[in-house]
Amino acid sequence: MTECIIDGVIDTLKLLPYLFITFIVLEFIEHKLSKKNQKVLVENEKYGPAVGGVLGALPQCGFSSMAANLFSSRVITMGTLIAVFLSTSDEMLPIMISEHANIILLLQIIGFKIVVGIVIGFIIDLFYRKKEFIEITHMCEHDHCDCKHKGIIRSSIKHTIKIGLFILIANLLINIVIFYIGEKNLSNLLLQKNIFTYFIASIIGLIPNCASSVIITELYLSNLISIGTLLSGLLTGSGLGILLLFKTNKKLKENLVILSIIYFVGVFIGLIVDLLI
């Protein structure tokens, strides 16, 4: 139990720099750009999914959390956010490197996730474009941080602490649940080789905890699950990004749509890959 608490604290501390940088960016946009320039910034995110897909592939899940914040403030589009979520690899990269996995295979998996993220992101933006413009100031007004008088750094620290505490509590609860369920029991769910394996892998991938990507990657490296099952879990594994999205974006229906898209893309891609290979 003590280890669960320590892991939760460490995971949260690792995320704080990403949160702080995100809020600095949002504060800068709010203070330095006019409403007209903010609108131009949002409406010309044509290539956002391509940029998001590449940046999302960076190790760890910090960027997915940044993307959730940026989307909630309407700095990036839904397609860009989904591209980031789908390309995020969380703990997969360091685990494969430590296990001396084939570098070609590693690059192929990362590249494939990037391509899937970019393609799905552009498709989403073709069909889902918010016509209304939402000002970034809604975040500050909601938190009553008095940004104009206290300055960018101070208000960003306040936002970071507030969201950080939320993530810490969520992390602790998730770690405790996983502790009682047992990682072995989660692993056993993936060993049943049938069509439901892809659905289960995608669900496990959605768990906002590094344990999900660790379990899925280790099972694949042990030749216990297929490459398709691996991809189903990794495509949905956006770390704490999903959790932060539900915290910062007040539109529940929109959040559920994003969650559903990511989940079913993971299931579908994993199934197709195993059918073709």
Secondary structure as the mmCIF struct_conf table of DSSP 4:
data_model
#
loop_
_struct_conf.conf_type_id
_struct_conf.id
_struct_conf.beg_label_comp_id
_struct_conf.beg_label_asym_id
_struct_conf.beg_label_seq_id
_struct_conf.end_label_comp_id
_struct_conf.end_label_asym_id
_struct_conf.end_label_seq_id
HELX_RH_AL_P HELX_RH_AL_P1 THR A 2 LYS A 32
BEND BEND1 LEU A 33 LEU A 33
HELX_RH_AL_P HELX_RH_AL_P2 LYS A 35 GLU A 43
TURN_TY1_P TURN_TY1_P1 ASN A 44 ASN A 44
TURN_TY1_P TURN_TY1_P2 LYS A 46 TYR A 47
HELX_RH_AL_P HELX_RH_AL_P3 GLY A 48 GLY A 56
TURN_TY1_P TURN_TY1_P3 ALA A 57 ALA A 57
BEND BEND2 LEU A 58 PRO A 59
STRN STRN1 GLN A 60 GLN A 60
BEND BEND3 CYS A 61 CYS A 61
HELX_RH_AL_P HELX_RH_AL_P4 GLY A 62 SER A 72
TURN_TY1_P TURN_TY1_P4 SER A 73 ARG A 74
BEND BEND4 VAL A 75 ILE A 76
HELX_RH_AL_P HELX_RH_AL_P5 MET A 78 SER A 87
STRN STRN2 ASP A 90 ASP A 90
TURN_TY1_P TURN_TY1_P5 GLU A 91 GLU A 91
HELX_RH_AL_P HELX_RH_AL_P6 MET A 92 SER A 98
TURN_TY1_P TURN_TY1_P6 GLU A 99 HIS A 100
HELX_RH_AL_P HELX_RH_AL_P7 ILE A 103 PHE A 127
BEND BEND5 GLU A 132 GLU A 132
TURN_TY1_P TURN_TY1_P7 ILE A 136 ILE A 136
HELX_RH_AL_P HELX_RH_AL_P8 THR A 137 ASP A 143
TURN_TY1_P TURN_TY1_P8 HIS A 144 HIS A 144
HELX_RH_AL_P HELX_RH_AL_P9 CYS A 147 LYS A 150
HELX_RH_AL_P HELX_RH_AL_P10 ILE A 152 ILE A 181
HELX_RH_AL_P HELX_RH_AL_P11 GLU A 183 LEU A 190
BEND BEND6 LEU A 191 GLN A 192
BEND BEND7 ASN A 194 ASN A 194
TURN_TY1_P TURN_TY1_P9 ILE A 195 ILE A 195
HELX_RH_AL_P HELX_RH_AL_P12 PHE A 196 LEU A 206
BEND BEND8 ILE A 207 ASN A 209
HELX_RH_AL_P HELX_RH_AL_P13 CYS A 210 LEU A 221
TURN_TY1_P TURN_TY1_P10 SER A 222 ASN A 223
BEND BEND9 LEU A 224 ILE A 225
HELX_RH_AL_P HELX_RH_AL_P14 ILE A 227 THR A 236
TURN_TY1_P TURN_TY1_P11 GLY A 239 LEU A 240
HELX_RH_AL_P HELX_RH_AL_P15 GLY A 241 THR A 248
HELX_RH_AL_P HELX_RH_AL_P16 LEU A 252 LEU A 276
#
